[in-house]
Amino acid sequence: MQNHGRMSTAEYDACKVLDSYLGALNKINRASVCDVTELGYPKDLIKAVLCHCLKAIQEDDKQSFLRKAYLSLASFHELTDEERTAATLLSEIVKSSAAYSEDEMAARIRDAAAPLQGAIERYNAELAILGQELKALQEDDEKATPPT
C-alpha cells in the first residue's frame, strides 16, 4: 500500500479527492468489503474532505448523499490475499445472480464469504465508529449554527 505520509488536506485538491472516491464507490458492489487499494487517496484524507463538505454544503439531498459516502468508507480495508480473492469471487457471484436459483445463490455467497468473516467484522466495527463520528459532526453543526 502506498504511504502518502501525513499531508494536510490543503495539499490536495478536495474536488479531485472527492471525484476519485466517488469513482471508487461506483466501481464497487455497495454490499461488499473492498481492498483499500481501490481508493486513490488515503482513507483519512477522504474522510477529512467529506467532513469539510458536510460542514460546507447545506442542501438536504447533498447532505444525505455525503453521509452515505462517509459511511461507505467502512467498506474499504487492507485485505489479506485470501480475503481479496474471496471479495473478488463474491463480487462475481453477485453480478451473475440471475444465473442461479435463490437457494444456490445463498449457498454460493455463504461459501465465498466465509474467508471474509474477519473483514466483515472490521467493516461492522468501522461502520459503527463512522456513524458515531457523523452524529458528533451533526451535533457540532447544530451547536455552531445559531437558531434563526
N, C-alpha and C positions, 0 to 999 in steps of 0.2 A: 504494500500500500504506500502511496505517496505520502511524504510528510511535508505538509505545507508550512510547518512551523507556526509560531504564534504571530499572526499578522492581524493588524486591526482591520475592521470591516471597511474602513476608509480606503485601504489599499486595493480593494476590489471594486468593480463596477456592480452595484447591487442589482441592476437590471439583468446583467449577464448571469449573475449567480442565480437569480430567480428563474430566468429563461432556461438555464441549464438544468435546474432542479425540476421544473415543470416538464421538460423533455424526458428526464429520467422517470418521472411519475407516469407519463403517457406510455412509456415502453413496458412498464411492469404490469403484472396482474395485481390489482389492488389487494387481493386477499393473501398474497404470498409474502414470504420472507425473501429478501433480496440481498445480494452482496453489496457492501458499502462501496465497492469499486465502481458500481454503476453511477455513482454520483460524481459530478465533475469537480466538486469542491468539498472541503471538509464539512462534516455534519454541523459542527459548532458554528461555522461561518453561515451556512444556510439557515440555521436556527436564528442567528443574530439578524440576518436580513429579513426573515419572516416576522420576527418580533418588531423590528423597525416599521415594516409595512403595516402590521396590525395596529400599531400606535398612530401611524400617519393617515391611514385610509379609513374613512368613517362609513362608507356605504355598506349597508347590511349584507347585500349579496356578496360583495368582495370580502367582507369580514368572515362570512361563513366559509367561503372558498379557502381563504388563508388559514383558518382554523383547521380545516380538513387537511390541507397541505402540511401544516405543522405536525398534526398527529400522524400523518403518513411517514414522517421521518423514522418512526418506530420500526418500519419495515426493513430498514437498511442496517445490516450488521456485518461484522467481519466474520465470514463463514469459513469453516474447515473445508477441505477438498470434498469430503463425504457430504457435508451439508450443501455445498454448492451444486454437486451432482444431483442430489435429491431435489433441490429447489428447481433446477432446470427440468428434471423429469416431471415434477408436479405441475409446472407451468405448461408443459407439452400435453399432459393428460387433460388439464382444464381446457386448453384450446381445442382439443379433439373430443370434447364431451358428447357431441352428437353421435359419435360412433359407438357408444356403449349404452347398455341399459342402466337404469338408476342404481341398481344393486352392484353391478360390475364396476360402475364409476366410483361408488363409495368405497369398494374394496381396493381398487387401484389407488385412490387418493390416500387411504389409510396406510397401505403398504409403502407408498412413496414418501409419506410424511413422517414415518417412524424415525428415520435418521435426523429429522429436523426438530425433534422434541426439545432439545436444548435451545435452539434458535427461536422456537415458538415461545418458550418460557421467557427468553430475553426480550422478545417482541412485546409480550404481555406486560412485563415489568416496565419497559421503557414507555409503553403506551400510557400506563398509569402515571408515570412521572411527567410526561409531556402534558397530560390532561391537567395535572395539578399546576404546572407552570402556566398553562393557558388561563386557568382560573385566577391565579395570582396576578397575571398580566391584566386581566379584565378588571379585577378589583382595584389595582393601581390606577387604571384609567378612570374608573368611576370616582375615585378619591381626587384625582387630579383635575377632573372636569367639574367646574362649579355648576350647580343646578341653574337652569335658565328660568 
